[in-house]
Amino acid sequence: MIPDIGVLIGAYIALRCVEMLCKPEAAFSSKVAKSITSILATLTIVVTAGIVYDLVSRGSNFPVVPGLSR
């Protein structure tokens, strides 16, 4: 269940970044602001995709703490 929630949150973050990338230039104060926002949105998408991939590839296999039973 935890990987499912992580994927949903990751998808939300990625889609919000895509929304920022699709905004017209008039929505920003300058071309530099749009460029910086576009770079940061792209970087955020890449990092989020990496984290989601790591979460999904590990699954729900949490380490067992000695002394605690499941």
N, CA, C and O atoms as a CHARMM CRD file, in Angstrom:
* protein
*
  280
    1    1 MET  N      0.82000  -1.19100   0.00000 PROA 1      0.00000
    2    1 MET  CA     0.00000   0.00000   0.00000 PROA 1      0.00000
    3    1 MET  C      0.86700   1.25900   0.00000 PROA 1      0.00000
    4    1 MET  O      0.51600   2.24600  -0.64700 PROA 1      0.00000
    5    2 ILE  N      1.97000   1.23900   0.70100 PROA 2      0.00000
    6    2 ILE  CA     2.83500   2.41000   0.74900 PROA 2      0.00000
    7    2 ILE  C      3.39700   2.74000  -0.63900 PROA 2      0.00000
    8    2 ILE  O      3.42500   3.91700  -0.99700 PROA 2      0.00000
    9    3 PRO  N      3.84900   1.75400  -1.44600 PROA 3      0.00000
   10    3 PRO  CA     4.29300   2.10400  -2.79600 PROA 3      0.00000
   11    3 PRO  C      3.18100   2.72900  -3.64600 PROA 3      0.00000
   12    3 PRO  O      3.44600   3.60500  -4.46900 PROA 3      0.00000
   13    4 ASP  N      1.94000   2.27900  -3.44500 PROA 4      0.00000
   14    4 ASP  CA     0.82500   2.85100  -4.20400 PROA 4      0.00000
   15    4 ASP  C      0.64800   4.33000  -3.88900 PROA 4      0.00000
   16    4 ASP  O      0.45700   5.14900  -4.78800 PROA 4      0.00000
   17    5 ILE  N      0.71400   4.65900  -2.61500 PROA 5      0.00000
   18    5 ILE  CA     0.57600   6.05800  -2.20800 PROA 5      0.00000
   19    5 ILE  C      1.73600   6.88200  -2.75200 PROA 5      0.00000
   20    5 ILE  O      1.54000   8.01000  -3.20400 PROA 5      0.00000
   21    6 GLY  N      2.93700   6.32600  -2.71000 PROA 6      0.00000
   22    6 GLY  CA     4.10700   7.02200  -3.23300 PROA 6      0.00000
   23    6 GLY  C      4.00100   7.28200  -4.72100 PROA 6      0.00000
   24    6 GLY  O      4.39500   8.34700  -5.19500 PROA 6      0.00000
   25    7 VAL  N      3.47100   6.31900  -5.46500 PROA 7      0.00000
   26    7 VAL  CA     3.28800   6.50200  -6.91200 PROA 7      0.00000
   27    7 VAL  C      2.25900   7.59700  -7.17900 PROA 7      0.00000
   28    7 VAL  O      2.45000   8.42400  -8.07100 PROA 7      0.00000
   29    8 LEU  N      1.17800   7.60600  -6.41900 PROA 8      0.00000
   30    8 LEU  CA     0.16000   8.63900  -6.59900 PROA 8      0.00000
   31    8 LEU  C      0.71300  10.03000  -6.30100 PROA 8      0.00000
   32    8 LEU  O      0.43900  10.97700  -7.03800 PROA 8      0.00000
   33    9 ILE  N      1.48000  10.15700  -5.23600 PROA 9      0.00000
   34    9 ILE  CA     2.07800  11.44900  -4.90200 PROA 9      0.00000
   35    9 ILE  C      3.09300  11.85300  -5.96100 PROA 9      0.00000
   36    9 ILE  O      3.15200  13.02000  -6.35100 PROA 9      0.00000
   37   10 GLY  N      3.89300  10.89800  -6.43000 PROA 10     0.00000
   38   10 GLY  CA     4.86900  11.18800  -7.48000 PROA 10     0.00000
   39   10 GLY  C      4.19700  11.63900  -8.76800 PROA 10     0.00000
   40   10 GLY  O      4.67200  12.56300  -9.42900 PROA 10     0.00000
   41   11 ALA  N      3.09200  10.98900  -9.12900 PROA 11     0.00000
   42   11 ALA  CA     2.35500  11.38100 -10.33200 PROA 11     0.00000
   43   11 ALA  C      1.79200  12.79200 -10.18500 PROA 11     0.00000
   44   11 ALA  O      1.80800  13.57400 -11.13600 PROA 11     0.00000
   45   12 TYR  N      1.30000  13.11100  -9.00300 PROA 12     0.00000
   46   12 TYR  CA     0.77400  14.45400  -8.75800 PROA 12     0.00000
   47   12 TYR  C      1.87600  15.49800  -8.91300 PROA 12     0.00000
   48   12 TYR  O      1.67300  16.52600  -9.55900 PROA 12     0.00000
   49   13 ILE  N      3.03100  15.23700  -8.32900 PROA 13     0.00000
   50   13 ILE  CA     4.15400  16.17500  -8.43400 PROA 13     0.00000
   51   13 ILE  C      4.56600  16.35800  -9.89300 PROA 13     0.00000
   52   13 ILE  O      4.77400  17.48400 -10.34500 PROA 13     0.00000
   53   14 ALA  N      4.68400  15.25100 -10.63000 PROA 14     0.00000
   54   14 ALA  CA     5.09500  15.32300 -12.03600 PROA 14     0.00000
   55   14 ALA  C      4.07300  16.09500 -12.86600 PROA 14     0.00000
   56   14 ALA  O      4.45000  16.90500 -13.71300 PROA 14     0.00000
   57   15 LEU  N      2.78900  15.85300 -12.63100 PROA 15     0.00000
   58   15 LEU  CA     1.76400  16.55200 -13.40800 PROA 15     0.00000
   59   15 LEU  C      1.71600  18.04200 -13.08100 PROA 15     0.00000
   60   15 LEU  O      1.44500  18.86100 -13.96000 PROA 15     0.00000
   61   16 ARG  N      1.97500  18.39600 -11.83700 PROA 16     0.00000
   62   16 ARG  CA     2.04800  19.82700 -11.49100 PROA 16     0.00000
   63   16 ARG  C      3.22700  20.49300 -12.18500 PROA 16     0.00000
   64   16 ARG  O      3.13300  21.64900 -12.59700 PROA 16     0.00000
   65   17 CYS  N      4.33400  19.77300 -12.31600 PROA 17     0.00000
   66   17 CYS  CA     5.49100  20.31000 -13.02800 PROA 17     0.00000
   67   17 CYS  C      5.19700  20.45000 -14.52000 PROA 17     0.00000
   68   17 CYS  O      5.60500  21.43300 -15.13900 PROA 17     0.00000
   69   18 VAL  N      4.50300  19.48900 -15.09600 PROA 18     0.00000
   70   18 VAL  CA     4.10700  19.59000 -16.50500 PROA 18     0.00000
   71   18 VAL  C      3.19400  20.79700 -16.70300 PROA 18     0.00000
   72   18 VAL  O      3.28400  21.49900 -17.71000 PROA 18     0.00000
   73   19 GLU  N      2.32100  21.02800 -15.73600 PROA 19     0.00000
   74   19 GLU  CA     1.44900  22.20200 -15.80100 PROA 19     0.00000
   75   19 GLU  C      2.27500  23.48800 -15.83000 PROA 19     0.00000
   76   19 GLU  O      1.96200  24.41000 -16.58300 PROA 19     0.00000
   77   20 MET  N      3.32000  23.55100 -15.02000 PROA 20     0.00000
   78   20 MET  CA     4.19000  24.72900 -15.01500 PROA 20     0.00000
   79   20 MET  C      4.91800  24.88600 -16.34700 PROA 20     0.00000
   80   20 MET  O      5.12100  26.00400 -16.82200 PROA 20     0.00000
   81   21 LEU  N      5.30900  23.76700 -16.94500 PROA 21     0.00000
   82   21 LEU  CA     6.00300  23.82400 -18.23000 PROA 21     0.00000
   83   21 LEU  C      5.07800  24.29400 -19.35800 PROA 21     0.00000
   84   21 LEU  O      5.54700  24.85900 -20.34600 PROA 21     0.00000
   85   22 CYS  N      3.78800  24.06700 -19.22000 PROA 22     0.00000
   86   22 CYS  CA     2.83200  24.41800 -20.26700 PROA 22     0.00000
   87   22 CYS  C      2.27800  25.83700 -20.14100 PROA 22     0.00000
   88   22 CYS  O      1.54600  26.29300 -21.01900 PROA 22     0.00000
   89   23 LYS  N      2.61300  26.53000 -19.07200 PROA 23     0.00000
   90   23 LYS  CA     2.10200  27.89200 -18.90200 PROA 23     0.00000
   91   23 LYS  C      2.69200  28.81700 -19.95900 PROA 23     0.00000
   92   23 LYS  O      3.84800  28.65500 -20.35000 PROA 23     0.00000
   93   24 PRO  N      1.91200  29.77600 -20.42100 PROA 24     0.00000
   94   24 PRO  CA     2.44200  30.71100 -21.41600 PROA 24     0.00000
   95   24 PRO  C      3.45500  31.66600 -20.79200 PROA 24     0.00000
   96   24 PRO  O      3.49200  31.85400 -19.57600 PROA 24     0.00000
   97   25 GLU  N      4.26600  32.25900 -21.64700 PROA 25     0.00000
   98   25 GLU  CA     5.30200  33.16900 -21.16500 PROA 25     0.00000
   99   25 GLU  C      4.71500  34.38900 -20.46100 PROA 25     0.00000
  100   25 GLU  O      5.36800  34.98300 -19.60300 PROA 25     0.00000
  101   26 ALA  N      3.49600  34.76300 -20.81300 PROA 26     0.00000
  102   26 ALA  CA     2.84800  35.91000 -20.19300 PROA 26     0.00000
  103   26 ALA  C      2.53600  35.67500 -18.71600 PROA 26     0.00000
  104   26 ALA  O      2.30300  36.63300 -17.98000 PROA 26     0.00000
  105   27 ALA  N      2.52800  34.42700 -18.27600 PROA 27     0.00000
  106   27 ALA  CA     2.23700  34.11600 -16.87900 PROA 27     0.00000
  107   27 ALA  C      3.44400  34.37700 -15.97100 PROA 27     0.00000
  108   27 ALA  O      3.32100  34.33800 -14.74700 PROA 27     0.00000
  109   28 PHE  N      4.59800  34.63900 -16.56700 PROA 28     0.00000
  110   28 PHE  CA     5.82200  34.86100 -15.79600 PROA 28     0.00000
  111   28 PHE  C      6.24100  36.32200 -15.89800 PROA 28     0.00000
  112   28 PHE  O      5.84200  37.03100 -16.82200 PROA 28     0.00000
  113   29 SER  N      7.04200  36.75800 -14.94800 PROA 29     0.00000
  114   29 SER  CA     7.46600  38.15600 -14.93400 PROA 29     0.00000
  115   29 SER  C      8.51400  38.46300 -15.99600 PROA 29     0.00000
  116   29 SER  O      8.63500  39.60500 -16.44100 PROA 29     0.00000
  117   30 SER  N      9.27000  37.44700 -16.40300 PROA 30     0.00000
  118   30 SER  CA    10.29500  37.65600 -17.42300 PROA 30     0.00000
  119   30 SER  C     10.64300  36.32900 -18.08100 PROA 30     0.00000
  120   30 SER  O     10.20400  35.26400 -17.64700 PROA 30     0.00000
  121   31 LYS  N     11.45200  36.42000 -19.15000 PROA 31     0.00000
  122   31 LYS  CA    11.90600  35.19300 -19.81700 PROA 31     0.00000
  123   31 LYS  C     12.83700  34.40700 -18.92200 PROA 31     0.00000
  124   31 LYS  O     12.86100  33.17700 -18.96800 PROA 31     0.00000
  125   32 VAL  N     13.61100  35.11700 -18.10200 PROA 32     0.00000
  126   32 VAL  CA    14.52800  34.43800 -17.18000 PROA 32     0.00000
  127   32 VAL  C     13.74000  33.64000 -16.14100 PROA 32     0.00000
  128   32 VAL  O     14.11300  32.51700 -15.80100 PROA 32     0.00000
  129   33 ALA  N     12.66200  34.21600 -15.64400 PROA 33     0.00000
  130   33 ALA  CA    11.83400  33.51600 -14.65500 PROA 33     0.00000
  131   33 ALA  C     11.22400  32.25400 -15.26200 PROA 33     0.00000
  132   33 ALA  O     11.16600  31.21500 -14.60500 PROA 33     0.00000
  133   34 LYS  N     10.76800  32.34100 -16.51700 PROA 34     0.00000
  134   34 LYS  CA    10.21400  31.15500 -17.17600 PROA 34     0.00000
  135   34 LYS  C     11.29500  30.11300 -17.38400 PROA 34     0.00000
  136   34 LYS  O     11.03800  28.92200 -17.21100 PROA 34     0.00000
  137   35 SER  N     12.50100  30.53200 -17.75200 PROA 35     0.00000
  138   35 SER  CA    13.59900  29.59100 -17.97900 PROA 35     0.00000
  139   35 SER  C     13.98300  28.87500 -16.68900 PROA 35     0.00000
  140   35 SER  O     14.15900  27.65700 -16.67700 PROA 35     0.00000
  141   36 ILE  N     14.11100  29.62500 -15.62000 PROA 36     0.00000
  142   36 ILE  CA    14.47800  29.02500 -14.32900 PROA 36     0.00000
  143   36 ILE  C     13.39300  28.06100 -13.86400 PROA 36     0.00000
  144   36 ILE  O     13.69200  26.96700 -13.38600 PROA 36     0.00000
  145   37 THR  N     12.13700  28.46600 -14.00500 PROA 37     0.00000
  146   37 THR  CA    11.02900  27.60000 -13.61100 PROA 37     0.00000
  147   37 THR  C     11.00300  26.33000 -14.45600 PROA 37     0.00000
  148   37 THR  O     10.74900  25.24300 -13.93700 PROA 37     0.00000
  149   38 SER  N     11.26100  26.46100 -15.73500 PROA 38     0.00000
  150   38 SER  CA    11.26600  25.29000 -16.61600 PROA 38     0.00000
  151   38 SER  C     12.38900  24.32200 -16.25800 PROA 38     0.00000
  152   38 SER  O     12.19400  23.10600 -16.25600 PROA 38     0.00000
  153   39 ILE  N     13.55400  24.86400 -15.95800 PROA 39     0.00000
  154   39 ILE  CA    14.68800  24.01400 -15.56600 PROA 39     0.00000
  155   39 ILE  C     14.38300  23.29300 -14.25700 PROA 39     0.00000
  156   39 ILE  O     14.61500  22.08900 -14.14000 PROA 39     0.00000
  157   40 LEU  N     13.86800  24.02000 -13.28100 PROA 40     0.00000
  158   40 LEU  CA    13.55500  23.40600 -11.98300 PROA 40     0.00000
  159   40 LEU  C     12.41300  22.39200 -12.10000 PROA 40     0.00000
  160   40 LEU  O     12.44300  21.35600 -11.43500 PROA 40     0.00000
  161   41 ALA  N     11.41700  22.67300 -12.92900 PROA 41     0.00000
  162   41 ALA  CA    10.31700  21.72000 -13.12100 PROA 41     0.00000
  163   41 ALA  C     10.81800  20.43700 -13.77200 PROA 41     0.00000
  164   41 ALA  O     10.42500  19.34000 -13.37600 PROA 41     0.00000
  165   42 THR  N     11.68300  20.57700 -14.76800 PROA 42     0.00000
  166   42 THR  CA    12.24400  19.39400 -15.42700 PROA 42     0.00000
  167   42 THR  C     13.09700  18.58600 -14.46000 PROA 42     0.00000
  168   42 THR  O     13.00800  17.35800 -14.42400 PROA 42     0.00000
  169   43 LEU  N     13.91500  19.26500 -13.68300 PROA 43     0.00000
  170   43 LEU  CA    14.74800  18.58200 -12.68600 PROA 43     0.00000
  171   43 LEU  C     13.88100  17.87600 -11.64900 PROA 43     0.00000
  172   43 LEU  O     14.19300  16.75800 -11.23900 PROA 43     0.00000
  173   44 THR  N     12.81000  18.51200 -11.22800 PROA 44     0.00000
  174   44 THR  CA    11.90000  17.90400 -10.25400 PROA 44     0.00000
  175   44 THR  C     11.23800  16.65400 -10.82200 PROA 44     0.00000
  176   44 THR  O     11.07400  15.66400 -10.10900 PROA 44     0.00000
  177   45 ILE  N     10.85700  16.69000 -12.09000 PROA 45     0.00000
  178   45 ILE  CA    10.25200  15.51100 -12.72600 PROA 45     0.00000
  179   45 ILE  C     11.24700  14.35800 -12.74600 PROA 45     0.00000
  180   45 ILE  O     10.88500  13.22100 -12.44500 PROA 45     0.00000
  181   46 VAL  N     12.49900  14.64100 -13.09900 PROA 46     0.00000
  182   46 VAL  CA    13.52100  13.58700 -13.16900 PROA 46     0.00000
  183   46 VAL  C     13.77800  12.98400 -11.78700 PROA 46     0.00000
  184   46 VAL  O     13.84200  11.76300 -11.64300 PROA 46     0.00000
  185   47 VAL  N     13.92400  13.83000 -10.78400 PROA 47     0.00000
  186   47 VAL  CA    14.17900  13.34200  -9.42200 PROA 47     0.00000
  187   47 VAL  C     12.98300  12.54400  -8.90800 PROA 47     0.00000
  188   47 VAL  O     13.15800  11.48600  -8.30400 PROA 47     0.00000
  189   48 THR  N     11.78100  13.03900  -9.14200 PROA 48     0.00000
  190   48 THR  CA    10.57400  12.33100  -8.70600 PROA 48     0.00000
  191   48 THR  C     10.45900  10.96800  -9.38100 PROA 48     0.00000
  192   48 THR  O     10.10300   9.97900  -8.74100 PROA 48     0.00000
  193   49 ALA  N     10.76000  10.92200 -10.67500 PROA 49     0.00000
  194   49 ALA  CA    10.71000   9.64000 -11.38600 PROA 49     0.00000
  195   49 ALA  C     11.71300   8.65200 -10.79400 PROA 49     0.00000
  196   49 ALA  O     11.40600   7.46900 -10.65100 PROA 49     0.00000
  197   50 GLY  N     12.89600   9.12300 -10.45300 PROA 50     0.00000
  198   50 GLY  CA    13.89400   8.24600  -9.83300 PROA 50     0.00000
  199   50 GLY  C     13.44800   7.72600  -8.47800 PROA 50     0.00000
  200   50 GLY  O     13.63200   6.54900  -8.16500 PROA 50     0.00000
  201   51 ILE  N     12.87000   8.58900  -7.68800 PROA 51     0.00000
  202   51 ILE  CA    12.40600   8.18500  -6.35100 PROA 51     0.00000
  203   51 ILE  C     11.24400   7.20200  -6.46000 PROA 51     0.00000
  204   51 ILE  O     11.19200   6.21600  -5.72400 PROA 51     0.00000
  205   52 VAL  N     10.31200   7.46600  -7.37700 PROA 52     0.00000
  206   52 VAL  CA     9.17400   6.55100  -7.56300 PROA 52     0.00000
  207   52 VAL  C      9.67100   5.19600  -8.06000 PROA 52     0.00000
  208   52 VAL  O      9.19500   4.15600  -7.60400 PROA 52     0.00000
  209   53 TYR  N     10.61700   5.20200  -8.98400 PROA 53     0.00000
  210   53 TYR  CA    11.17300   3.93600  -9.48100 PROA 53     0.00000
  211   53 TYR  C     11.81700   3.15100  -8.33300 PROA 53     0.00000
  212   53 TYR  O     11.61100   1.94300  -8.20900 PROA 53     0.00000
  213   54 ASP  N     12.59300   3.83800  -7.50000 PROA 54     0.00000
  214   54 ASP  CA    13.23200   3.17200  -6.36800 PROA 54     0.00000
  215   54 ASP  C     12.18800   2.60800  -5.40900 PROA 54     0.00000
  216   54 ASP  O     12.34300   1.49700  -4.90000 PROA 54     0.00000
  217   55 LEU  N     11.13400   3.36700  -5.16500 PROA 55     0.00000
  218   55 LEU  CA    10.07800   2.91300  -4.26300 PROA 55     0.00000
  219   55 LEU  C      9.36700   1.68400  -4.82000 PROA 55     0.00000
  220   55 LEU  O      9.10600   0.72800  -4.08900 PROA 55     0.00000
  221   56 VAL  N      9.05700   1.70900  -6.10700 PROA 56     0.00000
  222   56 VAL  CA     8.34200   0.59300  -6.72300 PROA 56     0.00000
  223   56 VAL  C      9.23000  -0.64400  -6.82100 PROA 56     0.00000
  224   56 VAL  O      8.75300  -1.76200  -6.62900 PROA 56     0.00000
  225   57 SER  N     10.51900  -0.45700  -7.11900 PROA 57     0.00000
  226   57 SER  CA    11.40000  -1.61400  -7.26300 PROA 57     0.00000
  227   57 SER  C     11.66300  -2.30500  -5.93100 PROA 57     0.00000
  228   57 SER  O     11.90100  -3.51200  -5.89500 PROA 57     0.00000
  229   58 ARG  N     11.62200  -1.55100  -4.84200 PROA 58     0.00000
  230   58 ARG  CA    11.81700  -2.16000  -3.52100 PROA 58     0.00000
  231   58 ARG  C     10.54100  -2.79300  -2.99200 PROA 58     0.00000
  232   58 ARG  O     10.59700  -3.77700  -2.25400 PROA 58     0.00000
  233   59 GLY  N      9.40800  -2.24700  -3.35400 PROA 59     0.00000
  234   59 GLY  CA     8.13400  -2.77600  -2.88300 PROA 59     0.00000
  235   59 GLY  C      7.92200  -2.51100  -1.41000 PROA 59     0.00000
  236   59 GLY  O      8.39300  -1.50500  -0.87900 PROA 59     0.00000
  237   60 SER  N      7.22000  -3.40300  -0.75300 PROA 60     0.00000
  238   60 SER  CA     6.90900  -3.24500   0.67100 PROA 60     0.00000
  239   60 SER  C      7.82700  -4.08100   1.54800 PROA 60     0.00000
  240   60 SER  O      7.44900  -4.43800   2.66400 PROA 60     0.00000
  241   61 ASN  N      8.99600  -4.39500   1.08200 PROA 61     0.00000
  242   61 ASN  CA     9.92500  -5.22200   1.85000 PROA 61     0.00000
  243   61 ASN  C     10.70500  -4.35600   2.83000 PROA 61     0.00000
  244   61 ASN  O     11.83500  -3.95000   2.55900 PROA 61     0.00000
  245   62 PHE  N     10.09200  -4.08700   3.95100 PROA 62     0.00000
  246   62 PHE  CA    10.75100  -3.30300   4.96900 PROA 62     0.00000
  247   62 PHE  C     11.60900  -4.22600   5.82100 PROA 62     0.00000
  248   62 PHE  O     11.23300  -5.37400   6.05400 PROA 62     0.00000
  249   63 PRO  N     12.74500  -3.74800   6.28600 PROA 63     0.00000
  250   63 PRO  CA    13.59000  -4.59900   7.11700 PROA 63     0.00000
  251   63 PRO  C     12.88700  -4.97400   8.41900 PROA 63     0.00000
  252   63 PRO  O     12.14900  -4.17500   8.99600 PROA 63     0.00000
  253   64 VAL  N     13.12600  -6.18600   8.86100 PROA 64     0.00000
  254   64 VAL  CA    12.51000  -6.66700  10.09700 PROA 64     0.00000
  255   64 VAL  C     13.35100  -6.18500  11.27700 PROA 64     0.00000
  256   64 VAL  O     14.56700  -6.37100  11.30800 PROA 64     0.00000
  257   65 VAL  N     12.68800  -5.57100  12.23100 PROA 65     0.00000
  258   65 VAL  CA    13.38100  -5.09100  13.42000 PROA 65     0.00000
  259   65 VAL  C     13.45200  -6.23500  14.41000 PROA 65     0.00000
  260   65 VAL  O     12.42600  -6.82700  14.74800 PROA 65     0.00000
  261   66 PRO  N     14.67200  -6.56100  14.88900 PROA 66     0.00000
  262   66 PRO  CA    14.78300  -7.65700  15.85800 PROA 66     0.00000
  263   66 PRO  C     13.93300  -7.38300  17.11000 PROA 66     0.00000
  264   66 PRO  O     13.93700  -6.27300  17.64200 PROA 66     0.00000
  265   67 GLY  N     13.23500  -8.37000  17.55100 PROA 67     0.00000
  266   67 GLY  CA    12.41000  -8.24300  18.74500 PROA 67     0.00000
  267   67 GLY  C     10.96500  -7.91600  18.45500 PROA 67     0.00000
  268   67 GLY  O     10.10900  -8.05700  19.32800 PROA 67     0.00000
  269   68 LEU  N     10.67900  -7.47800  17.23400 PROA 68     0.00000
  270   68 LEU  CA     9.29200  -7.17400  16.87800 PROA 68     0.00000
  271   68 LEU  C      8.78100  -8.23700  15.91900 PROA 68     0.00000
  272   68 LEU  O      9.46400  -8.60500  14.96300 PROA 68     0.00000
  273   69 SER  N      7.60100  -8.71600  16.17500 PROA 69     0.00000
  274   69 SER  CA     7.01700  -9.70900  15.27200 PROA 69     0.00000
  275   69 SER  C      5.97100  -9.04500  14.40800 PROA 69     0.00000
  276   69 SER  O      5.39000  -8.02200  14.77200 PROA 69     0.00000
  277   70 ARG  N      5.74600  -9.63700  13.27400 PROA 70     0.00000
  278   70 ARG  CA     4.73000  -9.08400  12.35200 PROA 70     0.00000
  279   70 ARG  C      3.39900  -9.68100  12.61800 PROA 70     0.00000
  280   70 ARG  O      2.42400  -9.34100  11.94600 PROA 70     0.00000
